[in-house]
Amino acid sequence: MRFVTIAAKAFKERIRNRNVLGMQLLFPAVFMLVFGIAFTGAGFDRNRPYDIIVINDDLGAGTGGDYSNLGQELETIMEDATYENSSINLFAIKNATADEALTLLKDREVVCVVTIPEDFSRAVRSLINTSTRIALTSAIGEGLIPPEMGIQLPQEGETTAQVLIQGDSSYQAFGAVQSMVVGIINSYLENVESAAIEQAMSGIPGTPPVSEAPEFVTLYTQSIAGTEESSNFDYFAPGIIVFGLLLGVIAVAESLAREVEDRTLSRLKISLMSSFDLLFGSLISWTLFAGIQVLILFGIALALGYNWVGGTTSLALAIGIGCIVGVACISLGMLIAAFAKSTEQASSLGTLIAVPMSFVIGVFIGFPPGLFTRIIAVLPWRQGLLSLLEVLTYGSTLEEVTPNLTALVIETVVLFVAGVLAFSRLRLKAE
Amino acid sequence: MSSAEHDDIAIQTEGLTKVFPGDVRAVDGLDLQIRRGEVFGFLGPNGAGKTTSIRMMTGLLKPTSGKVVVNGELIERVSGKSKKRIGVCPQEIVLWNLLTCTENLTLVASMYDVPGGDGRDRAEDLLEELQLTEKSDTLAGNLSGGMKRRLNVAMAMVHDPEIMVLDEPTAGLDPQSRLVVTGLIDRVKREERKTIILTTHMMEIADQLSDRVAIIDHGKLLKLDTPENLKNQIGAGDVMDIALVDESLNETALKALGDLQGVQETTVLRGKVVVRALDVARRLPEIFQTLESIGAKVSDVSLRRNTLEDVFIALTGRKLRE
């Protein structure tokens, strides 16, 4: 069992190398701390359109020339709404189905989802009719309206509707957007109501009375599941775990290149050790380290207020995902070590690849869905990031993250085979 | 070659050649037969091709042409069993700096499938013999240079190989550490009758430990014989190195001393007149008188026995360290 000895050796070397240990644990821990602090009280940019989704389920009301879809009217009003004394729109409205909207909301690709119910137009009409009736009767008196005045009192409506506003209540941008949406809808309803009353009261002396109609359209704000108590930090914490794992690329590349440079690899090559012993033994050790790293960084995140969703199952799943991401990092490290001419070059190359990689995969920056996100989906670290986010922050189950997990495993296997082949051919054969 | 002779050969090279890019011929057609149980000294200056030859003999470097046969197997096809029979101490210190001395040794033992307990016992014995017991739990990276070099030697022996390749095992060692290492090699030679290939540029070490010595330079084998035979081939007797105050008289002194009876050879090397003669100590008055007669004043004089370095000088006209 020579690979077990190699695994033990690699693990001892890893934990005794304070520089590497510091880089892999302290560096991401500091990032975790910075993000933890930064995203608990930071503000948001003003005067920019917020990405929202409006799902208009409104079936409209009336027939023929009387037909109107007030939900569409409301959507247009929201689309055209601008900041005060500015031409900048409040919202950039995106199209999506209800399911897509929820995913985009979870990924914070959009700030808010507004769902206009199918009875919206009928409920608004109920509001108009009831308000007008109340206004007329209170101004004149129902029994005192002579037929010759030609006033037909509208029937009181009974239809009610509820506009659903969904978002992550811990997301500061949502707080702002929610109040804007509520303001616009309430303003719309007031305008519609007062316009109707004004029209009905035309020709009748006196000031139109204040509406006393009951609420026909109510607004309901719903936080998406699993994030009610979360903060922006919850979105970044899984990314920082992936960032920590990515730093393992540097450690692995450096460690293997050092074996070459110090000629300890030559000592192993002339022994009975096979390529399998070296690479599998090292893999076991480094993967174990990756698992421990996930646990430690997760612990730090928890201490900083990270809201973990999903219980111990999600944690176990996250460790598993971390280990697979670790294997991807080891594979990349092998590839770098196969081509690096010195330890220093391996370290520099590892840094040059791993750090920008963390930005590219979206550890620190969220990317809107599009060509770029489709391209970076071929990177196992991106799939790892999405999987960890789903599992830890949104409490998704194994079944729910299976697509990401499958892509992660396939991409990791491809990278691992490439790493093993390159290192074996270039470093483990006689010179 | 008969079967018995074949069985007696531990390592054989035939036309072994290595040409590096830039047409640098590091080893040039080396034919060697290293017998079982002998200490085979590889003597030559730095850059002579010793280490390159060793790297090819252990399978770390592919030869440009020629072949290496270990225990009857071509090195590139050598079996695990034969691999276990070879231990290599490279010229560079090759240790895992973040492992302790014991961990370094047991790791290598494990790589040769030595059972855990045996590996630890063997490591303890070697550490004791190399006076490193107190450092057994110290990280290799924290050892002094001499200690690292000693541990480097132990790494080649921990799996108890039949053939030990020791490439400059005493390079850079202080006299005390050198004694410890040469003592170990000497004991292994006497008590265990292992085959030891010892490369060195230190003639005293090669002379002291080797059964046979191969002198190589510019990748070619110049001479191969026992140290005594090699020394006898260039003449018996002692050597006297004379430094004159006025070096311009060196050539005159050379001729005058060469004419003396019993003087076998005179030469000028690095500004000194070198005289080889039988019983040179008794001839000192005669030598000084001759020098005085040509007006040469002596600034320094030293007397020594004939060495392998003299053999090398006779063969190449250069000193080993030049």
Interface residues (C-beta under 8 A of the other chain):
Chain A: R2 T5 K9 K12 E13 R16 N17 D262 R263 T264 S266 R267 L268 K269 I270 S271 L272 M273 A430 E431
Chain B: R55 T58 G59 L60 L61 K62 E76 G80 K83 K84 I86 V88 P90 E92 V94 L95 W96 N97 L98 L99 E103 L107 V108 S110 M111 Y112 D113 L139 M155
